[in-house]
């Protein structure tokens, strides 16, 4: 698991998803090892379930105030103008 999602690390995630280099069995093993480590940390009391959920949530490491959804499925979102003024 990556400790943060800096640009470099994010690019490395995308590289792993390259169909020419991606191995489903290896990825499944990586995910299971991560789950096993999470379970062991919970069992040892090193982390709470709530803390683990935050840690494993991709979006928790992002500053969402810096993002804006502009398209869904490649289709631009049309924003309505504020008419309350």
C-alpha positions as CSV (number, residue, x, y, z in Angstrom):
1,X,0.0,0.0,0.0
2,X,1.3,3.5,-0.8
3,X,1.7,5.8,2.1
4,X,0.3,8.8,0.1
5,X,-0.8,9.6,-3.4
6,X,1.8,12.0,-4.7
7,X,2.0,12.5,-8.4
8,X,4.9,10.0,-8.7
9,X,3.1,7.3,-6.8
10,X,-0.1,7.8,-8.7
11,X,1.7,7.4,-12.0
12,X,3.2,4.2,-10.7
13,X,-0.3,2.9,-9.9
14,X,-1.3,3.7,-13.5
15,X,1.8,1.9,-14.8
16,X,0.8,-1.3,-12.9
17,X,-2.5,-1.2,-14.7
18,X,-0.8,-1.5,-18.2
19,X,-2.4,-4.5,-19.8
20,X,0.9,-5.7,-21.1
21,X,2.4,-5.8,-17.6
22,X,-0.6,-6.4,-15.4
23,X,-0.9,-9.9,-13.8
24,X,-4.2,-10.7,-12.2
25,X,-2.8,-13.4,-10.0
26,X,-0.1,-11.2,-8.7
27,X,-2.5,-8.3,-8.0
28,X,-4.9,-10.6,-6.2
29,X,-2.0,-11.8,-4.0
30,X,-0.9,-8.2,-3.3
31,X,-4.5,-7.3,-2.3
32,X,-4.8,-10.4,0.0
33,X,-1.5,-9.7,1.7
34,X,-2.7,-6.1,2.4
35,X,-6.0,-7.5,3.8
36,X,-4.1,-10.0,6.0
37,X,-1.8,-7.2,7.3
38,X,-4.8,-5.0,8.0
39,X,-6.5,-7.9,10.0
40,X,-3.3,-8.5,11.9
41,X,-3.0,-4.8,12.9
42,X,-6.6,-4.9,14.0
43,X,-6.0,-8.0,16.1
44,X,-3.0,-6.5,17.7
45,X,-4.9,-3.4,18.6
46,X,-2.6,-1.2,16.6
47,X,-5.4,0.5,14.8
48,X,-9.2,0.8,15.1
49,X,-11.7,-0.2,12.4
50,X,-12.5,3.5,11.9
51,X,-8.9,4.4,11.5
52,X,-8.3,1.6,9.0
53,X,-11.3,2.7,6.9
54,X,-9.9,6.2,6.7
55,X,-6.4,4.8,5.9
56,X,-7.7,2.6,3.1
57,X,-10.0,5.2,1.6
58,X,-8.3,6.5,-1.5
59,X,-10.2,9.8,-1.4
60,X,-9.2,10.5,2.3
61,X,-5.7,11.5,1.2
62,X,-6.9,14.0,-1.4
63,X,-7.9,17.6,-0.8
64,X,-11.3,17.5,-2.4
65,X,-11.6,21.3,-2.4
66,X,-9.1,21.3,-5.2
67,X,-11.2,19.0,-7.5
68,X,-14.3,19.6,-9.6
69,X,-16.3,17.1,-11.5
70,X,-16.6,18.3,-15.1
71,X,-17.6,15.2,-16.9
72,X,-19.2,11.8,-16.3
73,X,-18.5,9.0,-18.7
74,X,-16.8,11.4,-21.1
75,X,-19.9,13.6,-21.2
76,X,-19.5,17.2,-19.9
77,X,-21.7,18.3,-17.1
78,X,-23.8,21.3,-17.8
79,X,-23.9,23.6,-14.8
80,X,-27.0,25.7,-14.2
81,X,-26.5,29.4,-13.6
82,X,-27.4,30.6,-10.2
83,X,-30.6,32.6,-10.7
84,X,-31.1,33.5,-7.0
85,X,-29.3,36.8,-7.3
